[in-house]
C-alpha cells in the first residue's frame, strides 16, 4: 500500500514539470488519469536517440492511465466537468487564462467539488505582468539569473537537463501532499499556484539573501562558481575534486605532493585560497595530468577527500550502489518490451512508492476510465463518432 492509495488525480499537464509532479504522486499509489489531446502529450515526440516515443515521455509517465479527449468540443469539456466531481486532485499546466477559457478554471471546479485540490503549474505564476508570457525551463533559468552564475566568469551557461522543471515538479507534488493533509483536518480542498519561476528562485535561497541595510544590491552574487573545487583533467579522463575548504585542503595537498601549497601562509583559510584560485588551479591541474582518474580517485578516497570520476549517465544502469539502493526498476511496455527505469528515489518503510505499470499508449485506458465514471458503451461510441475521443484501435 502506497502513501496515496485511494487518491484519484486528473492530470492535464504536459512537457516536464507537471508530468514529474504527477509521476511522484502516481508512484506513491495515487490513481493518475493523464488526460491528453487527441495528438498526445507533446513530449511523446520530443527529440530522442530512442526510435520510439521519447525517453523523456517514457521516464515521466509510468504508473498513469491515459485518456485522449478533444477539449475543443463541448462534449469533451463536459466529460472533464463530470470527472472533476469525483476526483481528489486536478492538475493543469497551461498558461494563466487558458484553462479558464475552456471552462475549467479553479473557481468553477472548486465550487462543484469543494474537497478537490486544484494545482496550476505555469512559467511565471498566476499574477503579475508576466503571467501570460510563454516560458519553459531555459527561459525561466535565464530570467532568474542562473546562467550568469554558471559561466565561471565567462559567458553565461544554461544548466542542461530540465532541472528547474524537475525541481518545480517536486515542490508541486509536496504541495499537493500538504493540501491533502490539510483537507483531512478541515474537510476542504484549495487552489495551489506553482511556477517555474518559484522553483528557480527557491533553488537560489542561499544565493539571493540580501543584507539591504549593509550592502549594495550589485554585491548579491554567488562567489563560489569559479573556485578551486572543480572538474579537472587527468591523464585519461576527468574528476571532480573538492579540496578548497579547510577540512580537505591539507590532505588533498599531501596526496598531490604539493605540501608547499598547504604551508603557504597567504593561503591559510578558504577565502584566501579562493582569492588566489588563479594561481592555485594551474598548479593542481598540472599535477593531476600525470596520473589516471582511477589512480587519483583511489588516493583521494584513502585520504577522505571528496572526489568523483566523471561518468556517463547511462553507466548508472550497471552501478552497484544504484542496485543496492533499489534505484533501478523494470516494466514491460506493450510496444517496446522491457523498459529499465529509475525507481522511486525516496524509500518508505511502511508505505513504499513503487513502479507498477508501464507508460501508457495514447488513449490506452479511455474506455476503462469513462466506464468508471458512469458512461455506457453506446455513449462512448457516440463520442468517438463526434470526434471527441480517438477512434477505436
N, C-alpha and C positions, 0 to 999 in steps of 0.2 A: 504493500500500500504506500503510495507516494503522499507527500505533504498536501497536495492539492487534488487528490482524488475526489470526484463528485462535482468539481467546479467546471462549468461549461463556458467556453470563451469563443466569441465570434471575432475573427481576425481579418480585417480589411487592409492590412499593411502590405508593403512591397519593398523591394530593394533589400536593405540590410538591418537597420536599427529596429524596425518593428518586427520583422521575422525573427531576429535574435531574441528580442523580448519574449515573444510568444513561444519560441523554442524552449527557453528556460522554464516557462510555465508548463509547457507540454511535458518536458522531461520529469517535472515534479508531479505528474499524474493528471493534470487538467486535460479535459476533452477540448482540444483546439480545433475549431472548424475554420479552415482557411478559405475565405470567400474570394475568388479570383474573377477578373473579367473573362469573357469568352476567349480572349487571346492569351490568357495566363499571366502570372506574375512576370514582369519584365526581366527579372534576373534568371528566369529559365533559359533565356537566350544570351546571357552575359558571356563575353569572350572567355574561352577556357581551352586548355590543352586536351580536355576530355572530349571525345567525339560523341556527345550526347548533351543532355541538359547540363548546365554549368555546375562545376564543383560548388560554387557559391550557393546556388539554389539547393542542391542536394544536401549540403552541410547545414543549412539553416532551417530545413523544413521536415525533418523526421518527426515521428510521433504526432503528425497532424493529419486531418482528413480534409480533402479538397472538394469544394462545390464551386462550379462555374456559373455565374449569374450575370445577365446583362442589366446593369443598374440604370441604363439609359431608358429602359422600358418601365412603365408604371407598374406592371405586374412583377418586375424584378424588385422594385423598391418595396412593394407590398410583402414579398417574401421575407425581406430583411426586417421589416417592421414587426411582422408576426414572430419571427425568431427572437427578436430582442425582448419580447415579453417573457421569454422563458430562459434567458441566459443570465450568467453572473457577471461577465466582463465583456465589454465591447472595446475593440482596439482599432484605431484608424490612423493612417499615415499620410493624409492629403494635406495640401496647403490650406491654411485657415480660410474658411468660406466655401471651399469646395464641397465638403461633406454636408454643410447646411443647404447648399443648392440641390442636393439630392434628397432633401427632406429627412436627413438622418443626423441632425445636429444633437448636441447633448441635452439641450432644454427639452426637446420633443421626446427623446428616448428615455430620459430620466423621469419625465412626467408619467410615461406609460409603465415604467418599471423602476420605482424609487430605490430598490435594493441593488440596482446594477452599478458596477464600477465602469466608468466611461473614460478611456485613456486616449488622448490625442498626442501623436508624436509628429512634430514639424521641424523645420530647419531653424527658425528664429523665435518660435513661440507664438502664442495666440493673441498678443497685443504688441503695440509699439509700431514704429514707422516701417520696420522690415517684415512685418508678419506675413505679408503676401508675396515676399520675394522667394524665388526658387533657390534652393540650396541643397547641396549634398556634402558629404564629408570633406572633400578638399576645399570647397568654397568656405565652409564654416571654419575649417582649420585656418585658412588664410585670414579670414575676418578676425579671428580671435588671437592672432599673433603667433601661433605655434611655429610656422615655418621660419619666422625671423630668429627664433631661438635654436633652430636645428642646424643652422648653417655653420656653426663653429667659427663665426667671424667672417665667413664668405657669403656666397649667395644663399638666399633663403631656400630651405629644402622641406618638401612635404614629407610627412610620416606616412609611408605606404601601408596598406592592409586594412583600411576601413576602421581604424582604431577608435575614432570618435563614434562611429556608428555602433560598434560593439559596446563601448562604454555606456552610451546613451541607452542602448537596449538593456544593459544590466541595471542601470538606475531605474528604468521604467518597470522592469519586472519586480524589482524591490518595492517600488511604489504601489504596484498592484497588490502585492502580498500584504503590505501595510494597510491598504484600504480595505482589503478583505478582512483583516484582523479587526480594524476599526468597526466594520459592519457587524461583527459578532457582538460588539458592545452596544452599538447604537441602533442596529437594525436597518441602517440606511446606507445606500451607496453614495458615490460622489464623483465629481469630474476631476481628472488629473491632466495637467498641462505639462508635457515633457518636450524637450527640444534638443537638437544637436548643439546649439549654442550653449545651452545649460550644461550639457555634457562636456563641451570643450573648456568652459571656464571652471567647471568642477575639477577637471584634471589639473588645473593650474592653481589650486588652493595655496600651495607653498611658494608660488612664484609671484602672485598678484597681491600679496599683502602690502599695504602702503601706509607708512607712518606719516600721515599727511601734514602733521604739525612740525615734523622734523626733517623732511627731505622733499626734494622736488620729484614730481611725477616721473620725469625722464630717468630717474635713478632706479625705478622699479623694473629691473631686468634680472634675469637669472644668470649669474656669472659663471655657472659651472657646466655650460655646454661645451666649451673648449677647455679641456682640462687634461691633466696627466693620466687620469683613469680614462682609458680609451681603447679602441681596437688598434692593435699593432700588427705589422707584418712579421712573420717568422721565415725560416728557411723554406718551408713548404706549405704555408697556409697562414691563417690569421687567428689571433686570440684577443679576447678582451681581458685587460689586466687592471685590477682595482688596487692601486698602490699609493694613492696620494694622501690618504688620511693617516693620522698618527699611528693607529694600531697596526697598519700593514707596511708602512714606509720602510722601516729599518729591515724587516725580514725580506722584503722584495729586493732592496739594495744588496743584501747579503747573497741572495740567490743569484742575482745578476753579476756578482763580483764587482759591484760599484760602491764599495764601502765609503769612498770619498764623498759620494753624494749625501749619504746619511750623516756624515760628520761635518758637513758644511754648516757653519754657524748661521749663515744667511738663510738657510732653508730648514729651520728647526720646527716650524709649525705649518699647518695646512695652508693658510693664506699666503705665507711667504713662498711656499712651493708653487702655489697657483700663480702668483705674480711672476715667478721665474720659469714658467712652463715652456717658454720658447727656448730656453737653454737646456732644460732637463729632458724634454721629449726626444730630441735628436740623439742624445746620449743613450737613452733607454732603447730607442729603436735600433740603433747600430748594433747594440749587443744582442738583441733578440733575433736579428737576422742570421746569427751564427749557428743556431740550432733549430731543430724541428719544433713544430707546435706541440706534438705529444711529449717531447723532452721537457719543454717548459711547463706544460700542464702538470706533469708528474712532480717536478721540482717545486713549483708554487703550491701545489696541494700539500706536499710534505711540510712546507713552511707555513701552512694555513693562511696563504694569501689568496683571496678570491680571484678566480680566473675561469675562463671557459673558452673552448675552441669554437670558432665559427663553423656552423654546420648548415646543411640544407634542411628546411622544414620537413621534407619527406623522410629524412632519417629518423624522425620521431616514431614512425610506424614500426621500427625494429629496435627501439630503445628499451633497455632493461628496466630503467626507472619508470618509464611510462607504463610498461606492462605490470610491474609490481604494484603501482598505484591504481591499476584498472582504469587508466585514462583512455583506453582504446576499446572500441566495440565493433560489432559487425551486424549488419542487417541484410536481408535478401530483397532486392528490388525486382519488380515484375519485368522490367525491360533490361536492366543492366546486371542482374545477378548479385553476387556478393559485393557489398559496399563496406569497406573498412572506414570507420568514422571515429571522431573524437567523442569520447563518452562524457557524461556529466562530470565536471571537474571538482565539485564540492560533494563530499561524502557524508551522508547522514547515517547514524547508527540504527535508527528506528524506522524512518520513513524515506528510504532511498529514492533518489531520482534515477530513472532507468531509460534505456533505449529499447523501445518495444516494436515500433513499426518503421518501415522504410519511408522515405519522402514520397508523397502521393503523385500519381499521374494526374494531369489536369482534369478536374471534374470527376475523379475516380469514385467519389462517395456521394455524388449528387442525389441519386435515388434513395439511398440509405438514409441520408440526413433529412431530406424532405419528408420521407415517411415517418421519421421520428417526430417531426414537428406537425404531423397530422394530415399531410397531403396524400390523396389517393393516387393510384397508378394512372387513372384517367386524367386527373388534374396535372400530374407531372408530364404526361404525354402531350396534353394541350399546351403547356408552357413551352415544350420543345417546338411544337409546330408554330408557335408565335415568335420564336427566335429568342426567347428569354433564357433558355438553357441550351447547352451544347447538344447536338444530335446524338442519338444513342450510338455507342461504339461497339 
